[in-house]
Amino acid sequence: MRLSMKVEYHPGDRGEFIKVIPEKCTACGQCALFCARGVWARQGDIFRPSRLEDCAECGACWNVCAPDAIEFGEPRGGTGVRFSYG
């Protein structure tokens, strides 16, 4: 029997838990390259989250950002990703 993982979101006010520091962003695009959910997009001279509602909160973008241009926090309101198998 093969199990598959499902990603579901607990509803609520997620708030802004990923912030970009424009002065530090070099527009290298690593955040977009490593984001499995397609959250990141180029906006002008920098990259920003454009589909925050699709974020799985994995932190990959934060981990690959060499110039430390991403601040990754906790979603407020008890929201967040939930994984289940089935």
URVEN-V418806 format. One record per residue. RES is the residue in one small letter. SS is DSSP state (@ for helix, = for strand, . for the rest). OMEGA is omega in whole degrees, 0 to 359 (* if undefined). D_CENTER is the distance of its C-alpha to the mean C-alpha in Angstrom with 2 decimals. Layout:
RES;SS;OMEGA;D_CENTER  RES;SS;OMEGA;D_CENTER
This chain:
m;.;181;31.72  r;.;178;28.22  l;.;175;25.30  s;.;180;21.99  m;=;177;18.76  k;=;177;17.35  v;=;178;14.03  e;=;181;14.78  y;=;172;13.43  h;=;184;15.68  p;.;178;16.50  g;.;181;16.75  d;.;183;15.59  r;.;183;11.96  g;.;179;12.51  e;.;183;10.49  f;.;173;8.58  i;=;178;6.67  k;=;177;9.73  v;=;174;11.13  i;.;187;14.71  p;.;182;16.47  e;.;181;19.43  k;.;183;17.64  c;.;179;15.55  t;.;181;17.79  a;.;179;16.12  c;.;177;16.22  g;.;180;13.36  q;@;179;12.25  c;@;180;8.52  a;@;181;9.32  l;@;184;11.78  f;@;180;9.93  c;.;181;6.98  a;.;184;9.05  r;.;177;7.87  g;.;184;8.61  v;.;189;6.04  w;=;177;7.57  a;=;176;11.31  r;=;177;14.15  q;=;184;15.69  g;.;184;19.01  d;.;183;19.11  i;=;174;15.46  f;=;178;11.95  r;=;173;9.78  p;=;181;7.00  s;.;179;9.65  r;.;184;8.60  l;@;180;6.55  e;@;179;8.88  d;@;184;7.74  c;.;178;4.38  a;.;177;6.23  e;.;182;5.27  c;.;179;6.73  g;.;181;6.31  a;@;181;7.40  c;@;180;6.35  w;@;182;8.11  n;@;183;10.79  v;@;182;11.78  c;.;183;12.03  a;.;181;15.82  p;.;180;16.75  d;.;180;14.51  a;.;182;13.27  i;=;172;9.90  e;=;184;10.48  f;=;181;8.26  g;.;180;10.29  e;.;174;11.22  p;.;180;11.06  r;.;174;14.70  g;.;178;17.23  g;.;180;16.86  t;.;175;14.00  g;=;183;11.45  v;=;175;11.16  r;=;180;14.60  f;=;176;15.88  s;=;180;19.45  y;=;178;21.96  g;.;*;24.57
